[in-house]
Amino acid sequence: MNQTYDTIGKGYAQRRRTDPRFFARIVAALGEAGSIVNVGAGSGSYEPEDRYLVAVEPSLEMIRQRTSPAPVVRADATALPFADNSFDAAMAILTIHHWPDPDAGLEEMQRVASRQVILTHTIVDLKDFWLTRDYFPEIVQLDLLRFQPLRHVADKLKGRVEVVPVPWDCIDGHLGAFWRRPEAYLDPHVRDGMSVFPPLDPAIVERGVARLADDLTSGRWEERNGYLRELDELDLGYRLVIA
């Protein structure tokens, strides 16, 4: 993970900001936890500042971009440098698919905290998302290899699952953030904030972007997906696992 984000993580904090709707769901899931470890913390999004929190992040590039006041430890999710039951809760936000051994990381979260809060993705729902269905189907195949099945994660933690819909004006620039703003995906700087694009063959990216641009110009995108303009939020497969 750290090699990837040391390479692609420059400017990440500007593109991947804390969305208040996502944040409210995460804070509610954390409950009354007074001490938290944020595993795979990145640049510090979604870290509550009214609790004692320690961030864990392997990438120096991501650590340099942190603005959160929380202390940060450079370490890997699979070997957390803390004693058993050191925290009330452990959180991991859109990160477990980057871990070298996700199961080991989940076990470490269980070891160091009595409560676990994970934001992840189902992936199978991307097959119905216009971006991946019509322009970048390769993303689905790639992410099926990176993401563990949601049921596996929930069973591993013995947790419950909550749907986290994406608001139309989401300010956290993850893959599904611009579902009602298709023009955004034409911007390479926007795509730079989505970890799934760098591994793709540049020719695949160029082809998909050109096709989307053409469909936006011709009105074909609007004919197929214009109904989305009337929605305030959409379920794109983002899920909270709370244990």
N, C-alpha and C positions, 0 to 999 in steps of 0.2 A: 504493500500500500504506500509506504513512504516514498519509494522510488517513483511511483506513478505521480503522486501529488507534488513531489519536489520538481517534477518535470512539467506537469500541466496545471499546477495550482496557482501560478502567478495571476494576481488580480482576482482571485476566487472570492475574496471577502466582499468585493463590490458587486459581484453577480449573484452570490448566494447569501441573501440577507434573511433575517428573521421575519417571517410573516406572522402578524399578530394572531390570525385565526389558527394557524398551526400551533403557535406558541401556547395559546389558551388551552388547546387540547392536551398538549404535553404537560403543562403545569397541573391540569386537573388529574392527569394520570399519575403524576408524582405524589399526589395527595399531600400529606403533612410531613413528608420526608424533610428532615432538617439538615441532613448531610447527603451529598450526591457526588457520584463520580460520573463524568461524562466520557465515555469510551469512544475513541475515534472522533475526537472533538472538533477536528478541523480548525477553522478560524474562529470558532466560539459561538456560532449561531445557537439559539434556543437554550442558552444557559441562564437559569434564574439567578438574579443578582441579590435576592433577599434571603438566600440560604448559603450555608457553607458548601462550596463546590470545588472539586479538584478535576482538572481536565487531563485526559491522557491522549496523546497524539504523537505518532512516530515521525511525521514529516516536518523538517525544519522550515520549509517554505510556508506551510500552513501556520506553524507556531509564530513565525515572524509577522503574520497578518492579524494576529489576535488583538482585539481591543477589549475583550472581556477582562475584568479585574481578577478573575479566578486564577490561582496558581496552576501551572501546567507542568506535567511530567512527560518527558519523551520516553515512550514505551509502547509496546505492542499489546493489542487486545488479548492475545493468547497467553500473556505472562504479565498480569497486572502486579505491580510492585507494592502490594498492600496485604496486610494481614486479613485473615478471615473476619467477615462481619465488620469491616471498617466503616461502612456507610449504611445509611438507611435505604438508599436507592441507587441503582446504576442505570444510566440512560445511554442509548446509542441511536443516533438520528441519521438515517439514510447512510449507513456506514458498513453494516455487517457483510454486504456483498464484496467489500474490498478486503476483508480479513483473510489472511492466508489459511486459517482453519476456523471457520465460523462456529462449529460446534465447541471447539476448545474455548473460543472467546465467550460464548454464551455460558459455558460452565464457569469461567472465571467471573463473570458478572454475578452468577448465583453464589459463588464462593465469598465475594467481598461485600455483597449487599443482600438484604432480605427482600427487596422489591426490585423488579426489572421493568424498564419501559423502553420498548424498541419501536422505532418507526422504520417500516420497510415497505416492500411492494410485492404484489401478487404476480406480476409479470404477465400472466395469462390474459389479464384485462387489456394489455397493450394491443392485443390482436384486434380490438374494436376501436382503438384510438386512431383517428384519421391520419395522424402524423406517421405512425408506425405501420398502419394498414396500407396506406396508399403511397408512401414516399420512402420510408426506411424500414421495410420488414426485417432487414438484417439485424436491427436493434433487438427485436424479440428473440431471435436465435442466440445472440450474444448474451443477453441478460438471463436467458434460461440457464446458461452455463454459470453465470456469476451469482445469481440469487438462489438461496435455498427456498424450497416450497414453503409457503406461509404456514401450512398445516404442520410441517416439520418443526418450524421455529416455535409455534404455539405449543405443540406437544412437548418439545424439549424443555420449555420453561414452565409447562403446566399453566399457561396463561390464557386469558380471554382476548378476543380480537375486536377492535373497533374500526369502523370505516372512517377515513379522514378525507372528506371531499375537498377538491381544489377550488378555491374561489377564483372568479374570472380575472381578478386583478392581483393575483398572487405576486408578492415581491421576492419570493425565494425562487431563483431562476432554475429550478430543477426541470427535468424532462417534460413534465406535464403542465408546467406553470402557464404556458401561453396558449392553451387549448382554444381560447376565444380570440387570440391575437396572433393569427398565423404568420403575419408579416415578420414577427420577431425571430422566427426560426431561420430567416434568410440572413440574419446578422451573424457573422462568424464570432463576434465577441460574446453574443448570447450563447451560441453553441459551445464556446470554450468553457462555460460554467457547467456543462453537462458531461459527466465522465464517460458516457457511452460513445461520444463522437470521436475522440482521439484514437481509439483502437480500430475504428472502421477504415477501410481502404479509402483514401482521398477521392478516388474515382467514384465510389459509391456515394459519398457525401455530395460531391459535385453534381452527380446525376439527380439525386433526390432534391437538392436545392433548386436546380434548374426546372425540374418538373413542378415543384411547388410554386415557384415564381411565375411560370407559365400559366398555371391554373388560377392563380390570384389575378393575373392580368386579364385572362379570358373570361373570368367569372365562373369557371367550372368548380372552383373550391366553394364558392358561395352557393351554387346550385346544390351541391352535395351536403354541405355542412352549415349553411346559413342559419338553420334553426338554433344552432348553438349560441348565436348572438343574443337570444332571448333568455338564456339561462344565467343564473348568478353563481352557480357552483356545479361541479361535475365529479362523479366518482370515476377516477382513473386508476384505481387499484392501490392507492396508498392506504396502509393499515398500521394501526398501533397494536402492538402486542403488550399486554399488561399482566404481569405476574407478581 
